[in-house]
Amino acid sequence: MTIAQDWAEKYRPTKLADVVGNNKPLQALRDWEEEWEHGVPEKKAAILSGPAGVGKTSAAHALGKEMGWEIIEMNASDQRTAGIIEKVAGSASRMSTLTGIQKRLIILDEADNMHGSADRGGTRAITNVIKKSNQPIILIANDLYALSSTLRSHCVNIKFNSIPQRSVLPALKKICKMEGIICGTGVLEKIAENTGGDLRSAIKDLQATATDKKEIEVVDVTTAERDTKESIFKVLTNVFKGRDPVEAYRATFSLDETPEDLIQWVDENLPNQYLDKDETLSEDLTTAYHNLSRADIYLGRVRLRQNYGLWRYAGFLLSGGTAMAKKHSHSGFRKLQPPSMWRRMGQLRSKRNMRDNIAAKVGLHCNEPIRDCRIDLLRMYGLLLKNEDYAVDAAYSLELDVDEIAYLTESKRVTKKIQKIYDASREMMHEKEDEDIDVFMHAPEKDRGQSTLDSMFSAEKDLAKENQTEGKEKDNPKPAKSQKTLFDF
Ligand SMILES: Nc1ncnc2c1ncn2[C@@H]1O[C@H](COP(=O)(O)OP(=O)(O)OP(=O)(O)O)[C@@H](O)[C@H]1O
């Protein structure tokens, strides 16, 4: 069986003129590009923000292609620690003028998705890369305001909007024509309506509808289930405001959440939602928590016996049980919020990841097992970073980012002093890179071996080394490599 090519990819526009809708943002993008033709503009980066599937990534790539710029893309599936952004985007953004080749466009997709542990410190690193860049950089984000104000202030902000139906329809018609699909009346309108200005989803729905068919009718229209954030809020509103237990329970069926997760949502919001007008705890709250505790007992049994059939009792008790606990309705709007436990767990996890990442760097530098570094050496490096004479060297040798320096120096926030140490260490790193380029440029042709680019983009190799360290710790705690000590610098 052959797997059909994804139409959204197949019909991705390759020219800016083919990008549908959003004329003003596209013009702003062209204006920014024009500035590059006259040298390095004041704003070296542009942020393309807006809803999903409206052509932001396509526009960035189309621009690069049209201009004949070399494109370097880092998307969310790449590991984007501050160090790696510095290495990949940083060296790419500074290098081409040295080697005299074409401009290089750096595209950072999902720039608003830098919160995971792996992306820690990434936002600050991007700002630094932009400051020092002499190459165009495009950041792509759904939520502009998820990016720091400092980062935004260094960029041209270009906002994309949902694509109006009148533009989605011709795009879909064109695809039908290319694929030889005959459409009955109203089919494309229905698809366009369902996808609310998201052209990617519209194309995907069209492909799903037209699979194995040459002619499609309205009844064939298949719309992919889209689990939006709104849906959990809708279900919770049903649970907290409604009185019918069966309806509340049924509402949970549309969610892609397990009762394990759903109970956390209900637990988090229940006290606030069932608070009496005079802000006293109501009897309803006691009854609802009683039902919730029963649901929790069932969840415990599911875990213990691995009997997932019991989930339905838990699901009913936590939704219907909560809804029917009300003796009277609790009017007025009260904000719903995600479980704070997840946030706390996330913070703990990110702290642990931070500690482990630093320990891995120390391990690589000192050629020590990570476990020992975690226990003994992190404190030592903390002391070195607190000492003015050693701080910059320590940060440089370990390639620490600001958050890591703050962690090691036990500072609650990134102070000016920490930023200074970090800046000085990066300066040191760039000087070293420039020296390397100099050595390379002056080496005889035959000794150059790999191209400059290969030697500069050593990020992947470094990453592999980092990963190796973890592996080596298990297999061979001390690989044969010359030992470096704390006193090396
Ligand atoms: N304005 C558009 N013009 C033409 N095709 C589009 C447009 N918007 C989306 N598409 C189609 O949808 C696909 C995805 O678009 P693209 O990746 O550019 O969206 P995006 O706005 O970057 O979305 P996300 O924020 O999810 O990354 C493209 O391959 C293309 O087929």
The ligand as an ORCA input file, in Angstrom:
! r2SCAN-3c Opt
* xyz 0 1
  N      -1.483     31.561      3.597
  C      -1.282     30.367      3.045
  N      -1.153     30.243      1.722
  C      -0.963     29.046      1.164
  N      -0.890     27.888      1.853
  C      -1.022     27.954      3.175
  C      -1.214     29.198      3.833
  N      -1.316     28.965      5.139
  C      -1.181     27.665      5.325
  N      -1.014     27.043      4.144
  C      -0.907     25.582      3.973
  O      -0.796     25.044      5.262
  C       0.474     24.432      5.457
  C       1.038     24.893      6.773
  O       1.309     26.272      6.715
  P       2.437     26.952      7.606
  O       3.340     25.909      8.196
  O       3.059     28.017      6.825
  O       1.529     27.555      8.739
  P       1.994     28.321     10.058
  O       1.214     29.582     10.126
  O       3.463     28.448     10.122
  O       1.459     27.332     11.145
  P       2.109     26.936     12.585
  O       1.973     28.154     13.445
  O       1.245     25.813     13.059
  O       3.513     26.523     12.329
  C       1.326     24.834      4.286
  O       2.164     23.767      3.901
  C       0.319     25.155      3.212
  O      -0.007     23.988      2.491
*
